[in-house]
Amino acid sequence: MSSKKSAPALQIDLQRSSYLFSFIILSHSGAMLAQFWVPMVLWIRLTLMIVISLSFYLSWKNHFEKFNTIRWDAVGQWWLINCNGHASAASLLPLTYVHPCLIVLRFKVERTVHSLILLPDSADRSQLRLLRIRLKLRSTAN
């Protein structure tokens, strides 16, 4: 007779990542500067500046204002909790990347797909380490 042990719930309280913010700033600044080295008409340049600014705003909003807590409960259900405390049941998609310096989680909530990028300063290091271990164990079990 075999009994399957369930892992205790894992809750990760997310913080704003200065690494991710720096990357967003550098990549968008580089794109803004790169357009000045390419000869183009002024209206195209202004359009690109608006598009790059909009991309910066959406990147900031998507990665810092969506969810502030993720929870993986004992039965294996994922929960994404927003700033207002509203919890949404989510399913983890197979396109998950796990590395000691970077974790990319892709969740499906109803019909929407959300990506969470977790860097070393996105949460407590011990929580991120435990998450990496559980994700690795889960992928080897499948």
Buried (B, 14 or more C-beta within 10 A) or exposed (E): EEEEEEBEEBBBEBEEBEBBBEBBEEBBEEBBEEBEEEEEEEEEBEEBBEEBEEBBEEBBEEBBEBBBBBBBBEEEEBBBBEEEEEEBEBEBEEEBEBEEEBBEBBBEBEEEEBBBBBBBBBBEEEBBEBBBEBBEEBEEEE
